Amino acid sequence: MRSIVVISDLHIASGPLDDCDTELQRHLETFLDWLCHRSTPVELVLNGDFLDFVQAEPWSGSDLEAVSNDGIPLCFTEEQSIAKLDSIHAAHRPVFDALGAFLKASPDNRVTILPGNHDADFYWEGVRKKFCDCAGPVTFFLDQVYRPTSCPSIWIEHGHQSDPVNCFVWKKKAYWSGSSAPIFEDSGGTPRLYECTGTRFLIKFLNRLDQDYPFVDNVKPFSRFVRIFGASAFADRYGNIKVAVTIGRMLAYLYKTVLHHDADVLGLEKETKGMVYEYLSQRFKILPRTRLDALVDRMAERGFTVEKPLLMYLKTPDQAEPLLAFFSENPDLLDIIEIPGASFLGASIPGTLTLVAGFTVDETKELIMAAERALATEDVDLVIMGHTHEAVRRSTTPYINTGCWTRYYRFGQDEKEVVWDILKSDSYVRFPYELNYVEILPGQVGASQLITYQERHG
């Protein structure tokens, strides 16, 4: 009988937003080669977010987002997802070759892929076919929970469906199965993938920040990122104007989009959403006239005609949105109004970034609760999930979270504000990794543990 090996959250992409660097790829290739030389066959389960289509090239452009006639947020077409897969394959061909070698090493070896919220693109038939052309005859399991035929007492799922920010649910109905795929037609009749709040957040905001701060998306879980780095964006000497504008727009978007849904996900105080407008107003007021005129000229060159004083655009959120959207698309123009050493939010600007003490969503806790519900199901002896990037080692409860195969942010004790420069590419010391897997041996489910294959502490 096969043993079952489970890993998740490798986030292999392409281009400047790719989290799978040379060092991590080498470990993955070595891991797959090690599985090739096992004396008994193996089923390798890639439990979601194996590939990161959201951050693979092409990752920006208005054509990547749309909406249905019913208001359902949508993102990639099948053609766009295939183009993203092509770019991932070109960037990481050795990984695909190593998967193929693993499948060829034994006729009983098997690769089973479960989609996650970053690779929902596997619901496209064309993407699945293209992947098999590149890597070999892998098996795709498209329902939420995988219970291997050889060991049905194991419950394996990625876990994002228990996360309000990243679940694929519309009007209380889940769209995450072979029979209810997350695919809808946009207003023009073109089929596209459903875009959960987390995916839209990445496309609209975080992907652009990732260019300047390559580790910005490695801060997990999401609520902790907002609590610490969101606050830091507006603190003196902790960020810069590009960060402040983007984070300000992000918070306003999340306030409008998420808090009006089923759960108060972030716990943002109401006054927080107007901070970015106050912040920019103060910058415009103290900017020398020559620099303000230079900014207006550069904006016109990029297609934004300033028809009234810039301060007038910041009177209300609705009036400000076109201006903020333009700056988000053209962040280099913000260099003109950057004033070295200037305070972000101080005595001259009322208010601070306020987050309610204690977020209503703790992603790790949400998944633990989901695992407990699964364990209450008859004949479930072990639950394995991923998604949060936080490893959970089995103790008294038979639940394991495999963590991730990417670098993660090492939080300091009682950390409240962080200088954004640590998110740049030379900050390896704060971004170690621990590459874990679970192996279930035939007839030994009760002995299964989280095993560390490779780690680097920095």
N, C-alpha and C positions, 0 to 999 in steps of 0.2 A: 504493500500500500504506500501511497505517497505521503510524505510529510507536507505540512502546509506552512509556508513562510509569508508573513504579512509585513509590508512597509507602506508608508503613505507620505504625501506632501513633499514631493521632490521639486515641484515647481520649475520644471525644465522649460525654458522659453528661448528667446533669441534676441539679439540686439542689446541696447544699453540697459534694458530693464531686466535682463536675464539673471536669475539668482543662482543658477547652476554654473559656478565658476570651474576653472580647470582642476582645482584641487578636489572639489566635490565630485566632479565627473569621474576623476581617476578612481576615487573610492567606490563609486557605483560600478564601474567596469570591473574592478577587482572583486567586488561582492558577487557580481553575476558570474564571473569566472570561477569563484569558489563554489557557487551552487552547481556549476557544470561538472565539477569533479566529486560530487557527493556520491556515495556508494548506493544510495537509494533515490528513487525519483522524487521530484519536488513539484508542488504547485505553488508558484509565486503569485501572491495576490497583491496587486497595486491598488491600494484602497483610497483612491481619490486624489485629485490634484497631482497626478503623476506629471502631466504637462500643464503649462500655464498659458492657455490661449489668450487670456485677458491681457497679458503683458508681453506677448510675442508680437513681432513685427508682422504686418502694420498694426500699430497700437493706438494711433490717433487719427482723427478725421471725422467730419460730420456724418459721413456715410456709414459709420460703424454703429449708429444708434437710430432708432425709429420708434414709432408707437403704433399700436393697433387702433382700429376704429373704436374699440371699447376702452381705450386708454391704457392698455397693457404696455409697460416699458419693454422694449426689445433691443437686441444688439446685432449679432453677426448673422449674415446669410451663410448658406452652406459653402458657397464659393469663397467667401472671406475666410471661413474656418479652414478650408483646404489650403488656402494661401498661407495662413498662419502655420499650419502643420508642415508645409513645404519649408518654411523658414526655420522652424525648429529642427527639422531633419537635417537641413544644410548645416546648422550650427552644432549639432550633436550627433552626427552620423555614427560615431563609435558606440553610443548608447544603444541605438537601434541594432547595430551589428552584434553587440553583446547579447541583446535579447534573442536575436536569431540564433546565435551560437548556443545559448542555453536551451532553446527548444530542440535544437539538433543533437544536443549531447546525449539525450535519452529519449526514446520514443514515448516514454510515459511522463516526461516533463511537461508542465503546463503553465501558461501565463494567463491569469484572469484579471481583467481591468474593470474596476468600478469607477464611473465618473464622479468627480467632485465639483464643487461650485466654480473652480477655475478651469475645468476641462469638461463642462457640460456639452462641448462641441462633439464629444463622442456619440451624442444622440443622432448626429447626422450619419446616414448610411455611407455617404461618400467619404467622410472622414475615417470611419472604421475600415473601409476597404483600402483607402490609401495607407493607413497605418499598417495593415497587414502586408501590403506590398513592400513596405519598408522594413518591417521587423519580423515577419513570419506569421503563422496562423495562431494569433492570440485569440482568447475568448473574451467577449465583452458581456458583462452582466449589468443590465440597465435598470433593474429594480432597486429599491432603496436598501434592502437588507439581503445579504448573501449568506446562505447557510449551505456550506459545501456538502455535496452528496456523500462524500466519504466520511463526513463528520458533521451531521446536521445539528448537533448540540451547540455549535459555535455560531454566534451572531456577529456578522461583520458588516459595518456600514461606515461611510465617511464621517457623518455626524452633522453636516451643515443644515440638514432639515430641522434640527433642534435649535438652530441659531436664528433669531428673528431678523438679523441683518442680512443673512446669506441663504435663507431658505427659499425654495422655489414654490411659492404658494400664491395663488391669486383667488381672492374672494373665498378664502378658507378651504380651497381645494388644492391638494398637492399635485404638482406636475413634475413627477420624477419617477417615471417607470416606462417600461416598453409600451404599455398601452396608453399612458397619459404623458407623452413626452413634452418637455418644455419648449415647444415650437408653436408659434402663432404667425398669422399673416399680418404684415404691417398695413397701413392705410392704402398702400398701392397694390396690395395683393401678393407681395413677396414674402415667402416663409422666412422667419428669423427666430433666433433663440430668445427665450425669455431672459430679461435682464433683472436679476435680483438687486436689491439696494446696494449690497456690497460691491457688485460688479460695476454698477453705474458710478459709485463713489470712486472706484479705481480709474475708470475711463475719464471721468470729468475732472478729477483732482489729483489723485495720488500718482498716477503715471507721469504727470508733468513734473511733480516734485522729485520723482525718482531719478530724473536726469541729473539734477544737481546734488541730490542726496540719495545715493544708490541703495542705502540700507533702510530707507524710510518704510518700505513695505515689509521689512523683517521684524518690525516691532509687533509682536503678537502677545496676547489676544487684542482684538480691535479696541475694546473698551479701555484697556490700559494705555494704548497709544493716544487716544483722545484725551484721557485724563492727564497724562504727563506731557506729551509733546504738543498737544493742543494748547495747553496753558503756557508752555514755554515760548510758543510762537509770538506771543504778545509781551513777553518780559524783556526788560532792558538787558541788552548784550547777549540774549539767548537765541535770537533769530535774526532775520532781516526782512526787508519790506516784501520781497517776493513770497517768503514763507507766510508772513502775516496776512497778506491779501488772499493767498490760496486757502489757508486754514480758516480765515474769516468766511470766505464763500462756502467752504466745506461745512462749517458749523451751521450757517444759515440754511444751506441745502438740507442737512440732516434734520435740523429743527423742523423744517417745513415738511419733509418727506417722511421721516421715520416717526416723529413724535405724534403725528396725526394718524398713525396706523394702530395696530393692536396693542403695542407696548411702548412705554416711555423708555426707549432703549438707552439713551445717553444720560438722561437726568440733567439736561441743560436748563439753567435759569433763563427766564424769558428775556432779561436784559442783555444776555450774551449775544443774541443774534444781530444786534445793531452795532456791535463794537467795531467791526471793520469799516463801517461808514464814518464813524466818529474818528477813527484812526487816520483814514485817508484825508478827511476834511482838515485835520490838524496839519498833516504834511503839506497839503496844498496851500494852507494859510501862511506857513513859514518859508515856503519855497521862494527863492529870488525870482524876480520877474523874467529874467533872461532864461532861466532854466525851465520855467513854466511855459514860455513861448516855444522853447526848443522841443518840449514834450508835445505840445499841440501840433507842431509841424511834423514831428515823427509819426504821430498818430494818424495824421492826414495821409502821409505816405503809405501807411498800412491799411488805409481804407476806412478809418473812423473819422468822420467829419465832425468837429466840435462846433456845435451850433449855439452854445451858451457857455457861460463860465463853468469851469469844471466843478466848482463847489455846488452848483445848481443840480448836477447829476446825483449828488449824494443826499438830497433832501429826504428821500424815502427809499426803502428797499427796492420797490418796483422801478423807480427811476435809476437807481444805482446798478441794477443787474446788467444792463448792456455794457456799461463801462467796465465793471468787474470781469465780465465774461471776456471782453476784449483784452484786458490786462492778463488774464489767465492764458489766453492764446498767444500773447506777445510779452512774456515776462521780462525780456531783456530791456524793454522800455522803462521798467520800474527802476533801473539803475540810475536814470536821470534824476529821480526824486529821492534816491537814497542819500541820507545825510549821516556820514560816519559819526558815531558817538551819540547820536540823538536817542532820546528815550522813546520807548514804544508807548507804554501806558504808564503815565506818572501823574503828578499833581495837575498837569495841564489838561488831562483827558479824564473825565469821570468814568468810573466803572472798572471792573477787572473781569477777566474770564472766570466765570463762576460755574462750577459743576456741583450739582447736588451731592452731598456726602453719601457715597455708596451708590454705585450704578445699579439699576434694576436688572441689568443683564450681566452675568458673569459666565462667559462662554464655557469655561471649563466646568463650572458647577452645573450648567444646563445639560451638558453631555453626560455628566455623572448621573443626573436625575433620569435622563433618557435611558441610560444603561440599566439603572435600577428597575425601570418599568419593563425593559426587555427581559431582565432576569426573573421577573415575576411571571413571565410567559412560561408555559409548560415546556419542559425538555430543553431549556437553555442553560448551559453550564458555564459559558464564557462569552463575554461581549468585548469586541475589539473595535475601536474607533480611531479617528485621526482629527483633522480639521483645525484644532485650536493651536497646534504647534507646541503645546505643553504636554510633555510626557507624563503619564500617570502609571505608576508601577503598581501592579496588583498587590494588595495586602489582604485584608479580610474579605474584601468584595472581589468577586471574579470579573473585574473590569480592567482593561488595559488600554491606554492611549499611546500609540506608537510615536507621538511627537512628530518631528519632521526631519527631512534630509537637506535642510538649508541652514544657513547661519541665523542665529537668533540674537536678540538683544539681551544682554545680561543686566537685569535691573538691580540697582543698589537698594539697600535696605531703606525703607521709608522715603524713596525717591519721589520728589514732587515737581522739580523743574530740571530740564536737561538742555544743555547747549546743543543747538541743531548741528553744529559742525561735526559732532561725533557720528552723524549719519552719513558722512562722506566716505569715499572708497578707501581711505587710508586708516580706517578705524577698526581694523581687524581685532584689536585687543578687546573691544567691547562686543564683538560678534563671534563667539566661539560656535562650535557645533557638537552635537551628539547624535550619531547615526544609529538608530535602534531598529530592531525587528523582533517579531514574535514568531517562534516556531512551535507548531503543534505536531507532536509525534503521534503516530497511529496508536490509539488506545491510551494516550496519556494527556488528555485534555486538562485534567486537574493539576498537572505539573507545569503547565505553560507559564512562562515568565517573559518579561521584557528583557532583551539581551542587547547590549551595546556592541556594535560591530566596530565602530571607529569613533574617536572623539578628539577634539582639540580644545584645550581650555584657554588658549590665548597666551 
